[in-house]
Amino acid sequence: MSVIAKHQKTLEVLWIGKRIGYGFIPPITSGEEWDFLGSIHATRLTTLALNGIQCYGQTLATLINQCPALENVLLWGTPEISQNVLDALSALQRLTQLDLYISNRYALNNDSTDMAAFCRTAPKTTRRLCFRGAGSIGFVTNEVLHSIAKHMGSFLRDLVLDTSLSNSVKDMAWFFQQLKQLECLELDGVMCLSQPAFESLGRLQKLMAVRLYLCQSVTNEALDVLITQSHSLRRLGVVYCNLADPERFLRDAQMVIKHAYVKG
């Protein structure tokens, strides 16, 4: 696009895709190529958001490499997240937020090893990590969780996981124990939340906000553990988790948490 090329030296936000937002550009029709993205040299670009953009992994990697000031990277539905894309993300010295939505199981070539390697080399400036997957792709395996816990646990503050979590993950208590700096946690459709997992969350001294959505394994007893053990929690949301006694949960939670809500 000529408008991008014209302003690439001063461009700070680039948002292309279906979702309207600041810097929004209407998506190009499917018949047009996205190779032009690889020609962008935006040295001041801090935010890159691509939603449903059908570009090749090499093009995306080239774009990221040529935008060294990137802090916020949001890739939703990109058909190919190849190793060179992950390497380019690892090389960003100011990366603060990575929001990755994998729309099909072929985007990672059915191989989670690359994602685990990225988590081992992720910039220490990373504060928010969001892994989402359509359906039950399950690219976040135990190996990926181990990499996050061991190599990002000392600086990660905001974590979002959903059905991207592999069915091989049976419990997350050990994982939560390692996230010492975690402040915000959002879980969507995660089915392996045991009471020990909530005990681990309750021990996190900086945890301020938890949102649970469609997490059917959550029980009133497990939430009681979180509420009574945590001294830092300020916001707790439980949405469509099929609690046995939601009224009691809300009553007990509102006695000790500033903002607590339940729905469904």
C-alpha positions, 0 to 999 in steps of 0.5 A: 500500500502506497500510504504505508510506504509513504509514512513508514519512517514515522509510522508508530501503529500499523493495524491491518485486518477485520477488526476496527481499531486505531490505525485501522486499514480495510483488509485487502481482498483475498485475491491480492498479495501481501508481499508488500509487507516485507518491504516496510522499514518502519524503524519507529513502529511500536505496535503491529496488529494483523488480523486474518492476513494471509501472508507467508511466514517469511514475509512476516519475519522480514517485516518484524526484522525491519521494525526493531522498535516493536513493543506490541505484536498481535497476530490473529489468524495468520496462516503460518507462524514459522520458525523464522517468525519466532526467531524475529520475535525473539530478537525484538529488544523492546517486546512487551506484549505478544498476542498470538491467535492460531487459527488452524493446526497447520500454522505451526506445522503441528510442531510445538517444539518451535513455540517452546524454543521461543519461550526459552529465548523470549525477550525479558521485556515481555510482560504480556503473553497471550496464546489462543487457539481456534477449536482444540488445537493444543499447541501449548504443551507441557514442554511449552509450559515448562519453558514459560515457567522456567525462562519467563516466570521471573518477568511475565506479568499478564498471561492469557491461555485458552483451548490452545492448551494441550489435552496432555496437560493434566494439572497446572499447580506446578506451573503457577508456582513459577510465575512469581511476577504474575499480576493478571491471569485469564483462562478460557475453556481450560479444563485442568484446574485442580484445587492445588492449582488454586492453592498455587495461585493463592500464594502468588504475592503480586496476583491482582486479577483472575478471570475464568471463562468456561472453565468447567472443572472449577469448584466452589471449594477451589475458589474458596482456597484462592480467596482465603489464601491470596492477600493481593487479589483485587478482581475475580471474575467467574463466567459460565463455569457452572459453579454448584453454588454461584450465590455463595461464591459471590457472597464470600468473594465480595467480603474480601475482594474489591471486585468480584462477579459471577455469570452463568 
